[in-house]
C-alpha cells in the first residue's frame, strides 16, 4: 500500500471510529429516556450517510451496505417523525441499532487487522429491511401484496406507463429504479424527499407511494413520474437525480409526448389520485425543523476548528522538543561560561532564563497535544453495562465522575482493556443477582457502579467501585492455600495482602465459568497491563459493602519527574512517584534474615535492602551502609530500600527509549526502562522499580 492510500485508510478508520463512538454515546443516552430526539435522528442519518459514502469510496462493500440500510431506515423515521413509532417498535429499534453498531465495529476491526470483510451480510440487512417494512406498513406477506395490487385495478398496472394527467406540468421526468432494490415505493419516496430538501417545486406520481405498499409493483414495472411547471425546475431536479442511488435510468418527457402517448392506450388510464404539491406536503419535513433552529439541540454537533494529526508526528515533535531542552541545558551548563566577563555573563544568563521559559512552554504545549480525555474509554463502559444489564437481568446504574480528565494517548490505548475487564467482573460477580437480595441486605434495589478519574500530582487515578457483595479475605486465603499460592503462614497476611492474592496468575474464587468470566480470572493480566505503562493497581473491599479497584497511571510516558542518584561514576534516575522516603541508617539498624539478606525497619515493617552497586557490578568507594543513603521505594505491592551513594536533585527528564539492538541483552528485565540525557551531555539510566525488585530477588 502506497503512502497516499495508507494515509487515506488512517483517515477513514479515525473518522469511522469517531462516528461510531458518537453513535454509541447517543444510543446509550437516548435509550435511558426511551426516545430519540429529532436532532439525534438527524445526526444518526448523517453518520450513516457519511460511513456509507466513505466506505464505498474505500471499496468496503459490507460496511457501505449496512450503513446504507440503516440510512434508509432513519430516512423514513426522520420523514415520519419518531413519534410515529409505537413503544414496542422503539425498543426493537434500539436493540437493532446496537446490533448494527456492533456489526459495523466488527467490520472496521477486520479492516484494521487486514482481515477479509464479511462476504454474506444478507441475513443482517434483511433484518433491517424487515424492520423498516414493519414500521412503514410494507409487510412481506404475498397474500396482502396480491390483494392490494388487485384493489388498485388492473388498468393501472397495465397502463401507468402513460404520463399522469397533469395539465399544469410543463415537463415530466420518468424514473426507473434498479432491479431488485426492494421496497421500491420507499426508495422512490426517498428520491422525492431529496428533491424536496433543495426546495424544488414539483408533483410526484403515484402520489401515495409513501403510504401504499401496493405501488411497489407499479413502480417496478412502470417507474414513477415527477411533474414540473418549468424547464428551470426540471434542470435543477436533474442535477439532484444524478447524485441519487438506486436509479437505473430516467427520461425527460415533454408535454407534446403526452398527447402522442395517450392514444396508444387501449382504454383511458385511470386518473391518479389528486396530485400532491411537494412544498405543501404535510408529511415532508420542514427544512427549519431539520436544521434544529427552532429549539436548542440536546445533542447538536458543535462546529469546531479541529484537525486530526497522526500520532507518530506528535511523537516526533516531542522528541525534537526534548532535544531542544537537552541542548539548552548543555549550553547553559557549559564550563566556558565561567571565563566570560561579569557583565557578559549576566546578560547571557538573563537570555538563558528567557530561553528556559520559552522551552518549558514549548514542552508543555507539545505534551498537551498528546493528551486526550478519558471520556472515550468511559463511554465504552456505558455500552458494556447496558448490554450486561439486559443479559444478566440486573438493575445497575453506571455513575461516571471526571470523564474530562486527560491522559496521554498511548496510555489511553493501554488501559481500555483492563478497565473493561474490571467493569465486566463487577457487573457479573460483584453486584448481587437480584433486587430482593439487595433489599434483604439493606441496600438500594438498584446496584451502582462508579467509574471515576482524577489527577493526582503526575498521575491519573482511576477507580472502579461497586456496592455489591464485597470480598471475604478468609475465603481468598483458603483458596490460595488450596492452590498452593501462599508464601507464608495465613496468620501473617494482612487484609491488603490477602486481597492482593486475587491478582496472582490462575487465581479465581468462582465455581462456575460465565460468559463474562469471574472476578479474579485475568486480574493478573489487568495488573500486568497497568504495570506495563508504569502504573499500579490496588484493591480494597469490605464484605457485604462492595469493592474498589484503583489504578494509578502516569500522565505521560514521555516526561518523568525523577530523582537523580549516583552510584560510583554512574547516574540513575528514579521516578519520584515510586519514592516514599530517603534516609540514612546506622550499621546496628540493619538486620539479616534467615538467608543473610539485609533488611531495615521502617514504620514497624522490615523491608529488604538492594545495593545498586552490587546488583549492577559498579565500582564505588561508598560501600558502608552509614556512608550512603537509603531510598524507600514502592511499586505495585512491592516495597523495599535501594542503597545509593548520594542524591543529586529532583528534575523533569525526557524519557528516551533504548535502541532496539539492546533488547537482546534483556535490560528491561534488569530494571532498566529507558534513559535520559542530562544537561552536561551525560546519560542517566531510568530505573523500573518493580522489575528491578523482581530481578534482584532472583539473584540474591
N, C-alpha and C positions, 0 to 999 in steps of 0.2 A: 504494500500500500504506500503510495507516494505521500509526501508531506501534506499536500493540499487535501487529499481525501482523508488523511488521518486527522487533520485539523477540523474538517467538516464533521467527522464522526464524533470527535470530542465535543464539539459544539452541540451536535444533535443529542448526545447522551446527557450532557449537562442540562440542556433545556427540557428534554423529555422527563428526566427525573425530577426537575424542579416543578414541572407542571403536574406530575403525578403526586408529588408531596403536597402541592396546593389542593389538588383534588381530594386527597385523603383527609386533609385538615377540614375542608368544607363538609365532607360526608359525615365525619365524626361529630362535628358541631351541629349539623342540621338534623342528624338522627336523634340527638338529645331533645330537640324541640319537636321531633316527628313531623317536620315540614321543611320544604325548600323555600328559600326566599326567591323573589323574582330575580334579584341580582345574581344569586348563586346559579339559578337555572341558566341565565345568560352566560355566566362565566364558564360553567361546565360545557356548554355548547361550544364556546370559543376554544377551550382547552382541547376538546376532541377534534375540532376543526384544524387546530394547529398541529396536533400529533398526526392526524390523518395526512395532512399535506407534507409535513417534513418526512414522515415515514415513506410515503410514496416517492418522494424525491430521492431518498436513500435506497429505494427498492426493497424495503422491508414489508413484504406483502401482508403478512399476518397482522402486524401492528396497524397498518393502514386500514385493513378490512374491519378489524374490531373497533377501532376508533370511528370509522365511517358509520358502522351500525349504531353506535351509541350517539353519534352526532344526529343521525336520523331520528332516534328516539327523543332526544331533547329538543330537536326542531319542532316536533309535534307538541311536546309538553310546553315549550315556550310559546307556541302559537295559541294553544287552547287554554293555557294557564294551569298552574299546578293545582289550583282549587278544583279543577275538573276531575282530578283523580280521586277515587274512593279511598278510604282509610286503609283497607287491606291491600290495595294496589300500591300505596305509598310505601308500606312496609316491604312489600315484594320488590319495589324499585330500589330501596336502599340495599337489600341483600344482593340484588342483581348488579348494582354499581360497585359494591365492594368486591364481588367476584370478578367483575370486569377489570377493576384496578389491579387485582392480583394477576389476572391473565396478562395484562399489559406489562406489569413489572416482570413477570416470568419471561416474556419475550425480550424485554430490554436486557435482562440478565444474560440471556443467550447471546445477544449482540455483544455485550461487554466481555463475555468469556470466549467469543469466537465460535460458539456452537451453532449448528444449523437451526433455523427457526422452524416452528411447527408448520407442517405442510397441510394438515387437515384440522381446520377450526370450524368446520361446518356445523357441528353439534352445538358449539357455543354461540355462534352467530345466529343459528336458528332459534336459540333460546331468547336472544334479544329481539329478534323479529317477531317471535311468538308473543312476547310481552307487549310489543308495540301494537300488534294486531288485536290483542285482548283489550287494551285501553282505548283503541280507536274504533272498536266495533267491527273490525275486519276479521271475523272468525275464519278458521280454516276448514270449516265444515263444507264439504262439497254439496251436500243437500241444500244448505242455506244459500250457497252461491248460485245453484241452479234455479232455486225458486225466485231469488232476487232478479236474476237475469230474465226469467220468464215474465216476471211482473213488469219489467221495464219495456217489454214489447219487442217482438221480432223485427219489426220495421226499423227500429233504431239501431239494432245490432247490424242489420244489413246495409243501412244507408246513412250511418252517421259520418261516413267519409265526406258527404256533401257539406258544403260550407253552412254554418249556422245562419239562421235568418236574423241578421242584424243590420237594418237599413243604415244605421249611423256609421258603420265601420268603413273606413277608407282603405283598410288593408288588413289582411289576416296573416298569421304565422301558423302553419300546420306542423306540429311536432310529433315525432315518433320516438319512443323510448327504446333503449337497448333490450334485447330479448332476454327474458328470464330474470329481470332485476327484482321481481316480487313487489307486492303491494303497489302496483302501478298508479293507483289513484292518489296515494300519498306522495309518491315520487313526483308526480305531475304537480301536486299542490305545493311541494317544496320549491319547485321552479317558479310557480306563480308567486309565492311569497318572496322569493329572491328579487323578483321584478318590483313587487310592492315596496320593498325596503328602499329602493332607489327612487321611489316616487313616480313610477311610470303610471300613466293613465290608460287603462285598458279593461277589457272584459274577457272572461275565460269560459270555455265550454268543454265538457259538461260543467255546468255551474255548481253542481252538487257533488263534485268529485271528492271533497274532503269528508263528506258525511255518508255517502252511499257507496258501499263496497261493490255494488253491482256495476259501477262504472269501470271497474278494473278490466273486465273483458272488453268493454268498448274501447278503452284506451289501448289495450294490447293489439286489437285488430285494426283500429282506425285512427289511433293517435288522439290528440286533443288540439284545440284551437285557442289562439289568442287574437282578440279583435281590437284594432287601434283606430282612432279617429284622425290620425295624421301620420304622414310619412316620417316626420321627425321622431315621433314616439316609437315608430317601428324600428328605425335605425338604432335608437338608444337601447331598445329591448334586444335587438340582435347582438349588440356588443356584450350584453349580460349573458345571453344564452351561450355564447362561446366559452364562458367560464364555468358552465354548469356540468354536473356529472350525469351519467345515465342517458344522455340524449344521443340517439343513434343518428337521426337526421332531422332537418327541418326545412320548410319551404315557405317562401313569401308568396302569398296569393293575392293578386289584385282583385278589386270588386268585379271587373269585367269577367274574370274567370268564374265568378259565382253564377253569372247568367248562363254561361255555357254548361256549367256543371249540373244545374238543376234539371234541364230536360232529360239528362241521361238516366235519371232515376225513374224506375218503373212506376212509383207512386210518390206523391208528395211526402217528403220526410216529416216525421212528427216534429213539431216545433219544440226546441229545447225549453227548459224552464226559463223563467224570466232572467235575463242577463243580470249578473251582479257586477256592479261597478267596483273595481278594485279599491279606489280610495275610500269608498263608503262602506266596504265590507266590515261588518261588525266583528267577525272573527279574526280579522287581520290585526296584529298587534301594532299599536300606535308607536311611531318612532320615539316619541318622548318617553314612553314607558320603558322602551328597550334601553335607552341610554341611562336610565336611572336618575334623570334630572329632577323628577317630581318629588322624590323623597330621598333622604340620606341613606346611603347604602351601608348595610351592616358588614358586608364583606367585599366592598367595592375595591378593585385593584387601584393602587395609588401609583401614578406615573413617577418614576424616579430616574435620576441620571446615573445609571449603573452600567458597568461593563463587566464581562467575565474575563478573567485572566488565568492562563494556565499556571498551575501550582509550581511547576518547575521554574517558571520565570520569577516567581516570588522567591523561590529558594536561591536563585542566582543573585537576586537583589540583596537578600540578607547576607549572602556570602561576601558580596562586594562591600556592603556597609561594614561588615565585620573586619574586612581587610583595611578599610579606611580608619576604623577605630584603632586597630593594631598599629598601623603606620603612624597615626597621630601620637600614640603613646611612645613609639620608638623615637620620634622626632623630639618630643618634649623631654624624654629621658636621656638624650644624647649627652655624653660626658663633655663634649666640646663646648657646650653652653657655658660651662664654668669659666672659660677663658674670655668670655665676652666682657666688654666694659659694663659698669653697673647700669648706666642709662640704657644701653642697648639690650641688656639682659631683661630689664624691667619692661621695656617696650615689647620684646619678644614674648615674655610670659603673659602680658596683657592680651596680645593677639592669640596666644595659645589657649588662654581661658575662653576667649570668644569662640575659637575653633572647637574646643571641647564642648561648649554649649550647643553649637550647631550640629556636631556629630552625634551628641546624645539625642537631640531632637530627631535627627535623621534616623537614628537607630530605633527610637520609639515608634516613629511612623512606619518604618519598614516592617517592624514586628507586628504592628496593629493590622497591617494589610492581610496577614495570615490568620487573624483572629476571626472566628465565626461564632454566632450564638449557638448555644447548646439546644435551642428550641427545636432544631431539626431532628435531633435524636429523641427528645422528649415527645415530639408529635407522633413518632412511630410507636411509642409505648401506648398512646391513646388507642391506636388501632388494635394492638395486641390485647389490651384489656377488654375492648369491645368484643372481639371475637371470642375470647375465653369466657366472658360473661354469658354469652349465648350457648356455647358448647358445654360449659360446666354448670349452667343454670345457677349462677351465683350473682347476687346483687352487690356489686362493688363499684365504688366511685374512685376515680383517679384524681388526686389533687396535685397540681404542678406548681412549684414555687421556684422563682429565679430562673425562668426559661431564657431570659435575655443575657445570662452570664456567658461571657465569651471565652473560648478556648482555641488553642492552635488547631488548624485544620487537620494536621497529621494525627493529632491526638484524638480528635473527634472520631476519625475513622476507626481508631483502635478500641475505643471504649463502647461503641454501639452494641456489639455482640455481648459483652459482659453485662451491660445494663439490661438488655433484652432477656438474658438468661435468668437474672435475678428476679425481674418482674414476673416472668412465667412461673418460676418456683413459688413466688409469694402468692400468686393467684391460685395455683394448683394445690399447694400444700400448706401455705401459710394461713390463708383465710378459712374460717370454718365452712363446713359443707352446706349447712342450711341456716336460714334465718332463725328457725326455732332454737337451734344450737347456740346461736349468738345471744338470743334473748335469755335463754337459761343461764348463760354466763354473765348476764347483766350488761350486755353490750347493745349498741345500736344494731337493729336488724340489718342495716346496710353496712357492709365492710368498707374499709377505706385503705387505699394505697397512696402513700405520699412520696412524690418524686421531687427532690429539691436540689438546687445547686447554688453555691455561693463562693465568693472569693475569700481567701484567707492567706494574707501575705503573698507569696509567689505561687500559691496553689489554688486549685479549684476543688472544693469539697462537694461531692455528690453523695446523697444518701437516699436509700430506698427503704421505706418503713411500711410495715403492715400492722394492723391491730388484731391479728389472728391468734393462733394457738400459742406462739412463742416456742422456745426450745427448752428441753429438760437436760441440764448439764449431766445429771446422773445417767440418763439413757445414752447420751453421747459417749460417756466414758465406758459404759458397759459394751456398747457397740465396738468401740475402738479396741477394747480388751479382747473381744471375740475375734476381731480381725487381726489381732497381733500388732496393733499400731502404737501401743503405749511404749514410751521410752523411759518411764519412771513410775513408781507406785501411784495408784489412783489418788491417794490421800494428799499427794504433793502437787496435784494440779489445781491451779486457781480457776475461778469461774471463766476468766478470759481465755486461759489456755484450753479449757475443756471445750468451749465454743469454737475455738480455733481448729479443733480436730476435724471439723466438718470440711475444712479446705484441704485435707490430705487426699492424695490420689486414691480413687476407688472407695471413698467413704460415702455411705448412704444409710439413712435411717428408715427408708421406705421399704415396705414389704412387697409392694406391687409396682410394676412399671406402668406409667401412663403415657399418653401422647405427648405430654409436656415435661416428662421426666420428673424427678423428685428433688426436693431440697437436699443439696449435697452432691447430686450427680453432676459432675462437671464443674463444681465450685473450685477445684484445683486449677482448672483451665481458666476460669474467671480470674483467679488470683495471679496466675502466670501472665495473662494478657495485660493486666493492670500494671504489674511489676515491670513488664517489658517497656513501658513508656515512663518508667521512673516513679510510678505511683505505689500506694499502699492500700490494703484492704483490711478493715476491721469490722468486727461483728459484736453487737450487743443484743441480748434477748432476755425477756422475763416471761416465765411460764404463765400462760393464760392472759398475757397482756399484749405481746407482739414482738416483732423482731426488726432490728435496724441494721442494715449493712451500709457502711460508709467507705467511700473511695476518695483518697486524697491524691490528686493528679497535678503535676506541674503545669503551669500555664503554657509553657512552650518548651520544646526540646532544643531550641536554637541558642538560648541565652540562659546561663546558670549563675545564680549568686552563690559564690563559693568562698571557702576559707583556704587560703594558700598556706601550706605547711612545708617544712624542709625535713628531709631525711638524707644526711650526708650532703652530697652535691646536687641532689635531685629535689625538684619542687613538685608537689602534688596539690591538687585542688579537690576539696571535699565539699559537696553541696551543703549549704547552710541548713537546708530543710532536714538533713539527716543528723545534724549535731545537736545533742541535748545539753552538753556541758563540757567545759575544758577545765582541767585541774592538775595539780601536782600532788604526788604522794611520797611518803617515806617508805623505806625498804620494809619496815615492820608491818606496814599496812597491806602488803601483798602476801597472799596465802597461796598454797599449792593444793590442787585437788588430788584425788587418789591416783591420777595418771601423771602427776607432776606438772600440770599446766597452771600458769599463773592466773590468779583471779583477784579482783578487788571489790570491796564492799561499797555500794552506793545506795543510799536510802533503804537499807535493810536487805538488799538483794546482792548476791555475788555475781559479777559479770566477768567473762574471760577477757584476757588481755592478748591482743595480737600486736607483735612488734613488726612494724613495716620493714625495718632494715633486715630482719631475719627472713621474712616471707619473700622479699624480692632480692635477697642476697646483695644488699648495698653496703658499701664501706662507709662507716661513720665513727666519729670519736665519741658520740653520745650513746653509751650502752648501759649506763647505770639508770635505774628507774627514777632516781631522785634528780638526775640532771635533765631529763627530758620532760615532756608534757603528755598527759593522757587526754584523749578526746573520747567522751562518752557518746557513741553514735547509735542510731537506731534506724532500721529499715524493715518494713512489714512487721513481723512478730519476732525479729531478731534484734538483740541489743547486746553490745559489747564495747570494749575500750580499745582504742588504737594508740600505740605508743609512737610518738614522733619526736624529732629533735626540737623543733621550735615552730611557733606560729608567726606568719608574716603579716597578713592583713586580710580583710574581707573585701571582695571585689566581684563585680559582674564580669563574667567572661563569656566570650563567644565560643560555643562548642564546635569543634572540628571533628568530623568523623575520621576514623583511622583508614588509611588506604586499604583497598580490598586485599592486597597481597599479604597483609598482616593476619588475615583470617586463618591461614593455615597454622599459625602459632598459638591459636586459642587464647588470645589476650582477653577477650570478653569474659571467658570462663575464669580468668585470673583476677577479675575485679577491675579491669580497665575498660571504661566505657567510651573514652574519647580523649581528646586533648585540646589545649588552647595555647595560643601564642601570647606571651606576655609582652609588656611594653619594651623590655630590653631585648626582645627577639628570642628569648629562651622559650622552650616548650615545657608546658606543665601538663602532667598526666591527670585526667579527671577520673576519680575512683567511683566505682559502683559498690556501695557499702554492702548490699545484700550478697552479691556474687563473691565479693572479697571474703565475707564471712564463711560462705559455703566452701570456697576453695581452701581457706586457711584451716577449717575444722578437719578437712580430709587429710591435710598434711601433718597436723600436729598430733 
